[in-house]
Amino acid sequence: MNELNTPKPLHEQVSSRDGANVSIWQPGFQPAPSKEYSSQNEVFDVLIVGGGITGLTAAVQLQELGKAVVIAESHTIGYGTTGGTSAHINTFADTTYAEVEQDFGKESAQLFAKAIQEAVTTIKTNAATYRMDCDLESKDAYVYAEDESQWKELDSLYESALRAGVEAHTVSQSPLNIPALKVIHFPHQAQFHPLKYIGGLRKVFEALGGVVLEHTRIEEIKQENDLHKARSGDQVIQAKAVIYATHIPPGGINALHFLNAPYRSYVLAVTLEDEKYPDALIYDMQEPYHYFRSHVIEGQRYLLIGGNDHKTGHDDPQAAFEALEHYTRQHFKVKEVAYQWSSQYFVPSDGLPYIGKMPGSPAGIYTATGYNGNGMILGTIAGKILSDLIAGKDNAYADLFDPRRVKPLAITPEAVKENVDVAYHFIADRLSTEELDSLKEVPFDTGMIAKISGKKVAVYKSPTGEIHTLSPVCPHAHCFVNWNASEKSWDCPCHGARFSPQGEVLTGPARKDLEKLNLP
């Protein structure tokens, strides 16, 4: 009998995520305990790799269609970006309808709008149908411009939204006490508690007979005849189809790694002295933009404010938090910064997500990536598209988001710049590092890339003084990782792989840990 999963001790059954900072969603959220599961050469219809909103949305729909589905999550459900989102549910996206019109045409912009609306409806329907206690609330949204340049951009956003069939109105002011030249109101938006929502999806999935395997990292998948055999340690999971719901497909170099750029976004949850919390979703037009909303956790209301996005592994994360706090204190009477955390997303080269059959892979392997900053919406529609494709059902959005699409007009100079940046870091990060005479020079609870006896080393010293020496070379594409002092992780600036201080994989596309080095 082949045991695929064993229960974790009770003290490990707590909400965790892919960074050292605690998000507002983690405290008070008790994840479902892992169940023991054993199989004797069972063949599943579908293996879903990744337990976030994409994987669980697809899993529920497939199980409802009568498919036998297993989810393999390398950590715990909600460990990745879903557990670190700010959880806005919008009828508009970071890629504006104007941008989609320009690169794909007016009909595609309208189709994009319909896909987004279907995702919003799906979340609301799931919450109501399955009676999920996930803090789902309908909200109005406001986007405002503060100067003439932003006014022009906001006009474009507004007019293209109307052409795409999205309800929007001009109004005199936003709920914030921030001067604005123009404000656009989008009704019928929403917000929720993302971990409670996917926790609800998990309960539905398991009640339908689905299997969840946590702490199960898929190290490789090989095709044999018409089956895909996924290996995790000594375990082998067999399935007729595979979905990579991992935010970016893992493994060797894939075309999608060059068509998506990894970014980090920063969020604060603060309490206010005057209790003037906005009861709406609000966005400015700065670059990078800021976003605001409030949420009640265990009776306490918090203001959530996010922004200061930058490419993973590039800028100083702590400086991003400090700038975000400074901006917040300029506009609100902050009593306390209760939480601060960051999360990762991938920006697609042509503005639209890649959802469908994975390029360059055997038949029966699917993926979804490139959600930009709209993972809750696009992850939901991705789950529906992927389940339809596997079930042989027509899906109106499949062609628009097909990862194998070729849209020359949509390949922007920004995409070229991102890949030039990858090449730059591949070379430049190898040229300058600090020379250390002794590992004793490394501060406590700190990581750094150093040259020791002529050798480049990634060094981390724990709070208790334990030294970990690792190769700084990311095993995915051999770029050098950088130390993220805020989230306590090694982050790859090329394709976004992230590792714990001890070198263990936190997020893909890397599948292997950083190599441990034994220094004299």
C-alpha positions in Angstrom: 0.0 0.0 0.0 1.4 3.4 -1.1 0.9 6.0 1.6 0.6 9.5 0.0 0.1 11.5 3.1 0.2 11.3 6.8 -1.4 13.6 9.4 0.8 16.4 10.7 1.1 16.9 14.5 -1.4 19.3 16.0 1.1 22.0 16.6 1.8 22.1 12.8 -1.8 22.5 11.9 -1.8 26.3 12.0 -2.1 28.8 9.2 1.2 29.6 7.6 2.4 31.5 4.5 5.4 32.0 2.3 7.1 34.7 4.3 8.1 35.7 7.8 5.6 38.5 8.2 2.1 37.6 9.4 -0.8 38.7 7.2 -4.1 39.9 8.7 -5.8 36.6 7.5 -3.6 34.2 9.5 -4.5 34.9 13.2 -7.8 33.2 14.2 -7.9 31.1 11.0 -7.8 27.4 11.9 -7.0 25.4 8.8 -8.7 22.0 8.3 -6.5 19.2 9.7 -4.7 17.0 7.1 -6.3 13.7 6.6 -4.6 10.4 6.3 -4.8 9.0 2.8 -3.5 5.8 1.3 -3.8 4.4 -2.2 -2.9 1.2 -3.9 -2.1 2.2 -7.5 -5.1 4.5 -7.7 -5.4 6.5 -11.0 -6.9 9.9 -10.6 -8.6 11.8 -13.4 -6.9 15.0 -12.4 -3.9 16.0 -10.3 -3.9 19.6 -9.3 -0.6 20.9 -8.1 -1.2 23.9 -5.8 -3.8 24.6 -3.1 -4.7 28.3 -3.7 -7.9 29.8 -5.2 -7.1 28.5 -8.8 -6.6 24.9 -7.7 -9.5 24.7 -5.3 -11.9 26.4 -7.7 -11.0 23.9 -10.4 -11.1 21.0 -8.0 -14.6 21.7 -6.8 -15.9 22.1 -10.4 -14.2 18.9 -11.6 -15.4 16.9 -8.6 -18.9 18.1 -9.3 -18.5 16.9 -12.8 -17.8 13.4 -11.5 -14.0 13.5 -11.9 -11.7 11.9 -9.3 -9.4 14.7 -8.3 -6.4 15.0 -6.0 -4.7 18.3 -4.8 -1.0 18.1 -4.0 0.1 21.2 -2.0 3.8 21.5 -1.1 3.0 23.3 2.1 -0.5 24.0 3.4 -3.7 25.2 1.7 -3.5 29.0 1.2 0.3 29.1 1.9 1.1 31.1 -1.2 -0.3 34.3 -2.8 -4.0 33.5 -1.9 -3.1 33.8 1.8 -1.3 37.1 1.2 -3.7 38.9 -1.0 -5.6 42.1 0.0 -8.7 40.3 -1.3 -10.4 42.8 -3.6 -13.1 41.5 -5.9 -13.5 43.9 -8.9 -15.3 44.2 -12.2 -12.1 45.8 -13.6 -8.5 44.8 -13.7 -4.9 46.1 -13.5 -4.8 45.6 -17.3 -7.3 48.2 -18.4 -10.0 47.5 -21.0 -8.3 50.2 -23.1 -5.1 48.3 -23.1 -6.9 45.1 -24.1 -8.8 46.9 -26.9 -5.5 48.3 -28.3 -3.7 44.9 -28.3 -6.5 42.4 -28.9 -9.5 44.4 -30.2 -12.8 45.7 -28.9 -14.5 42.3 -28.9 -11.7 40.8 -26.8 -12.1 43.7 -24.3 -15.8 42.9 -24.0 -15.0 39.2 -23.5 -12.4 40.0 -20.8 -15.1 42.1 -19.0 -17.5 39.1 -19.2 -14.9 36.8 -17.8 -14.2 39.1 -14.9 -17.9 39.5 -14.2 -18.4 35.7 -14.3 -15.6 35.3 -11.7 -17.2 37.9 -9.4 -20.5 36.1 -9.8 -18.9 32.7 -9.2 -17.4 33.8 -5.9 -20.7 35.2 -4.7 -22.6 32.1 -5.8 -20.1 29.7 -4.1 -20.3 31.7 -0.9 -24.1 31.6 -0.9 -24.6 28.1 -2.2 -22.2 26.5 0.3 -23.1 28.9 3.1 -19.5 29.9 3.6 -18.6 32.1 6.5 -16.0 34.1 4.5 -16.8 37.7 5.4 -18.1 38.3 1.9 -19.5 41.8 1.5 -20.7 43.8 -1.5 -18.9 47.1 -1.8 -18.7 50.1 -4.1 -15.3 50.9 -5.7 -13.8 54.3 -6.5 -10.8 55.2 -8.6 -9.6 58.8 -8.5 -7.1 61.1 -10.3 -5.1 63.7 -8.5 -3.6 65.6 -11.5 -4.1 66.3 -15.2 -2.0 63.3 -16.4 -3.9 60.9 -14.1 -7.1 62.5 -15.3 -6.4 61.5 -18.9 -5.5 57.9 -17.8 -8.7 57.7 -15.7 -10.8 59.0 -18.6 -9.4 56.2 -20.8 -10.1 53.6 -18.0 -13.7 54.9 -17.7 -14.6 55.1 -21.3 -13.1 51.7 -22.2 -15.0 50.2 -19.3 -18.2 51.5 -20.6 -17.4 50.2 -24.1 -16.7 46.8 -22.6 -20.1 46.8 -20.9 -18.9 47.5 -17.3 -21.1 49.7 -15.2 -19.3 52.9 -14.1 -20.2 56.5 -13.3 -18.5 59.8 -12.7 -19.0 61.2 -9.2 -17.9 64.3 -7.4 -15.7 62.7 -4.7 -14.4 59.5 -3.2 -15.0 58.4 0.4 -11.4 59.5 1.2 -10.5 63.0 2.3 -7.9 63.2 -0.5 -8.3 66.0 -3.1 -9.2 64.6 -6.5 -9.8 66.1 -9.9 -12.0 63.2 -11.1 -13.5 60.2 -9.5 -15.1 57.1 -11.2 -17.5 54.9 -9.2 -17.8 51.2 -10.0 -20.8 49.6 -8.2 -21.4 45.9 -7.3 -17.8 45.1 -6.2 -17.0 42.9 -3.2 -14.4 41.8 -0.6 -13.9 38.7 1.5 -11.6 36.8 3.8 -9.5 34.8 1.3 -8.4 32.0 3.6 -11.9 31.4 4.9 -13.2 31.3 1.3 -10.7 28.7 0.1 -11.1 26.9 3.4 -14.8 26.7 2.4 -13.9 25.4 -1.0 -11.7 22.8 0.5 -14.6 21.5 2.7 -16.9 21.2 -0.3 -14.2 19.5 -2.3 -13.5 16.9 0.3 -17.2 16.4 1.0 -17.5 15.5 -2.7 -14.8 12.9 -2.3 -11.8 14.9 -3.4 -8.4 14.3 -1.8 -6.1 17.0 -0.4 -2.4 16.1 0.1 -0.5 18.8 2.1 3.2 18.9 2.6 3.5 17.1 -0.8 6.0 18.8 -3.1 5.8 17.4 -6.7 9.4 17.1 -7.8 8.8 15.8 -11.3 6.1 14.5 -13.6 6.7 12.0 -16.3 4.3 10.7 -18.9 4.0 7.0 -19.4 1.5 5.9 -22.1 -1.6 8.0 -21.3 -0.8 8.6 -17.6 1.2 11.3 -15.8 3.2 10.0 -12.9 4.1 12.6 -10.4 6.8 11.9 -7.9 7.0 13.4 -4.4 9.9 11.7 -2.5 9.1 8.0 -2.6 5.4 8.6 -3.4 4.0 8.4 -6.9 0.6 9.9 -7.8 -0.9 8.8 -11.1 -3.4 11.0 -13.1 -4.8 11.3 -16.6 -4.4 15.1 -16.5 -2.4 17.6 -14.5 -3.1 21.3 -13.6 -0.2 23.4 -12.4 -2.1 25.9 -10.1 1.2 27.1 -8.7 1.1 30.8 -9.8 3.9 30.1 -12.3 4.6 26.6 -13.7 7.5 24.9 -12.0 10.3 22.9 -13.4 12.7 23.6 -16.2 12.7 26.7 -18.4 9.3 27.2 -20.0 8.2 29.8 -22.5 5.8 31.2 -19.8 8.8 32.1 -17.6 9.9 34.6 -20.2 6.3 36.0 -20.7 5.7 36.8 -17.0 7.7 39.1 -14.6 7.5 38.5 -10.9 6.5 41.5 -8.7 5.9 42.0 -5.0 3.2 44.1 -3.5 3.1 45.5 0.1 0.2 45.7 2.5 -0.4 47.4 5.9 -3.3 46.8 8.2 -3.6 49.7 10.6 -6.1 50.9 13.2 -7.2 54.5 13.2 -7.6 57.0 16.1 -10.7 58.7 14.6 -12.4 55.5 13.4 -12.8 57.0 10.0 -12.5 53.7 8.0 -13.6 53.9 4.3 -16.6 51.6 3.6 -15.5 51.0 0.0 -12.7 49.8 -2.3 -10.6 52.7 -3.3 -7.7 53.2 -5.7 -5.5 56.1 -6.8 -3.8 56.5 -10.2 -0.3 56.9 -9.0 2.5 54.7 -10.3 2.7 52.4 -8.6 -0.9 52.9 -7.4 -2.2 52.6 -3.8 -5.4 50.7 -2.8 -7.5 51.0 0.3 -10.3 49.1 2.1 -11.3 48.1 5.6 -12.0 44.7 7.2 -13.2 43.5 10.6 -11.2 40.7 12.2 -12.5 39.3 15.5 -14.4 42.5 16.2 -11.6 44.9 15.3 -11.8 47.0 12.2 -8.6 47.6 10.2 -7.7 49.9 7.3 -5.9 47.9 4.6 -3.6 49.9 2.4 -1.4 48.4 -0.3 1.0 49.5 -3.0 4.7 50.3 -3.6 5.0 47.3 -5.9 8.4 46.4 -7.4 10.0 43.6 -9.2 10.9 40.6 -6.9 14.5 40.6 -5.7 15.2 44.2 -6.8 14.3 47.0 -4.4 14.6 47.1 -0.6 11.4 45.5 0.9 11.8 47.4 4.2 12.0 50.7 2.4 8.8 49.8 0.6 7.0 49.2 3.9 8.4 52.5 5.3 7.3 54.5 2.3 3.8 52.9 2.5 3.5 53.7 6.2 4.6 57.3 5.5 2.0 57.7 2.8 -0.7 56.2 5.1 0.2 58.6 8.0 0.0 61.5 5.6 -3.7 60.8 4.9 -5.0 58.9 8.0 -4.7 59.3 11.8 -2.9 56.0 12.4 -3.2 54.6 15.8 -1.1 51.4 15.2 0.4 49.5 12.4 -0.9 46.1 13.4 0.2 44.0 10.4 2.5 44.4 7.5 3.2 41.7 4.8 4.1 41.4 1.1 2.9 39.0 -1.6 4.0 38.0 -5.1 2.2 38.2 -8.4 3.2 37.8 -12.0 2.7 40.5 -14.7 2.0 39.0 -18.2 3.8 40.4 -21.2 0.7 41.2 -23.2 -1.6 42.1 -20.2 -3.8 39.0 -20.2 -3.4 35.8 -18.1 -2.2 32.6 -19.6 -4.8 29.8 -18.9 -4.9 26.5 -20.7 -2.6 23.8 -22.1 1.0 24.4 -21.1 3.3 25.2 -24.0 6.0 22.7 -24.7 4.5 20.0 -22.4 2.9 16.6 -23.2 -0.8 16.5 -23.8 -3.0 16.7 -20.7 -0.9 19.2 -18.8 -2.5 22.6 -18.0 -1.5 25.8 -16.3 -2.6 29.3 -15.3 -0.4 32.2 -14.6 0.0 36.0 -15.3 -2.8 37.3 -13.1 -1.1 40.7 -12.6 -2.6 42.1 -9.3 -6.0 40.4 -9.7 -5.5 36.9 -8.5 -8.8 36.4 -6.7 -10.8 37.2 -9.9 -8.5 35.7 -12.5 -7.7 32.7 -10.4 -11.4 32.0 -10.1 -12.1 32.2 -13.8 -8.9 30.2 -14.5 -10.3 27.4 -12.3 -13.5 27.3 -14.4 -11.7 27.4 -17.7 -9.3 24.6 -16.8 -12.0 22.4 -15.5 -14.0 22.9 -18.7 -11.0 22.1 -20.9 -10.3 18.9 -19.0 -14.0 17.9 -19.1 -14.2 18.5 -22.8 -16.7 21.4 -22.4 -16.6 24.6 -24.5 -15.5 27.7 -22.7 -16.1 31.1 -24.1 -12.8 32.5 -22.7 -10.4 29.6 -23.6 -9.1 31.1 -26.8 -8.6 34.6 -25.4 -6.4 33.3 -22.5 -4.7 30.4 -24.4 -1.0 30.3 -23.3 -0.1 29.3 -26.9 -1.6 32.5 -28.4 0.5 34.6 -30.6 -0.4 38.3 -30.5 2.5 40.3 -32.0 0.9 43.7 -31.4 0.6 42.8 -27.7 4.3 42.1 -27.2 5.3 45.4 -25.7 8.7 47.0 -25.1 8.1 46.3 -21.4 8.3 42.6 -22.1 11.6 43.0 -23.9 12.9 45.2 -21.0 11.9 42.5 -18.4 13.9 39.8 -20.2 16.9 42.1 -20.7 16.7 42.7 -16.9 16.9 38.9 -16.4 20.1 38.8 -18.5 21.5 41.7 -16.6 21.0 40.1 -13.2 22.4 36.8 -14.4 25.7 38.6 -15.0 25.8 41.6 -12.7 24.9 39.8 -9.5 28.0 37.6 -10.0 30.4 40.6 -10.1 30.0 42.4 -6.8 29.7 40.8 -3.4 31.1 41.7 0.0 34.3 39.9 1.1 34.2 38.4 4.6 37.1 37.2 6.6 34.8 35.3 9.0 31.2 34.1 9.2 31.1 35.8 12.6 30.8 39.1 10.7 27.2 38.2 9.6 24.6 39.9 11.9 22.1 37.7 13.7 18.8 36.9 11.9 20.3 38.2 8.7 21.2 36.8 5.2 23.7 38.1 2.7 25.6 37.1 -0.4 29.3 37.1 0.5 32.7 36.0 -0.9 34.4 33.7 1.5 37.9 32.4 0.6 37.2 33.5 -3.0 33.8 31.6 -3.2 30.4 33.2 -3.5 28.1 32.0 -0.7 24.6 32.8 0.5 24.9 33.0 4.3 22.2 33.1 6.9 22.7 33.5 10.6 19.7 32.5 12.8 18.6 34.6 15.8 20.5 32.0 18.0 23.7 32.2 15.9 23.3 29.0 13.8 25.0 29.5 10.4 23.6 28.2 7.2 25.8 28.4 4.1 24.2 27.8 0.7 24.9 28.2 -3.0 23.5 31.6 -4.1 22.6 30.0 -7.5 18.9 29.5 -8.0 18.5 26.0 -9.4 15.8 27.1 -11.9 17.8 29.3 -14.3 21.0 29.8 -12.3 20.6 33.4 -11.4 21.9 34.6 -8.0 19.3 35.0 -5.3 19.0 38.1 -3.1 18.2 38.4 0.6 14.7 39.7 1.5 15.3 41.1 5.0 11.6 41.7 5.6 10.1 38.3 4.7 13.3 36.5 5.6 13.7 34.7 2.3 16.1 34.3 -0.6 14.4 35.8 -3.7 15.4 35.2 -7.3 15.3 38.5 -9.3 15.0 36.6 -12.6 11.9 34.4 -12.5 10.6 34.9 -8.9 11.6 31.6 -7.2 11.8 32.1 -3.4 13.6 30.0 -0.7 13.6 29.9 3.1 16.6 31.1 5.1 17.8 27.5 5.1 17.4 27.2 1.4 14.1 25.3 1.1 11.8 26.1 -1.8 9.0 28.4 -0.8 7.6 29.2 -4.2 8.4 28.1 -7.8 9.3 28.0 -10.5 12.3 26.3 -8.8 11.6 22.7 -7.7 14.9 22.0 -5.9 16.3 23.7 -2.8 19.4 25.8 -2.8 22.4 23.6 -2.5 23.9 23.4 1.0 27.6 24.2 1.2 30.0 22.9 3.8 32.6 25.5 4.5 35.8 24.9 6.5 
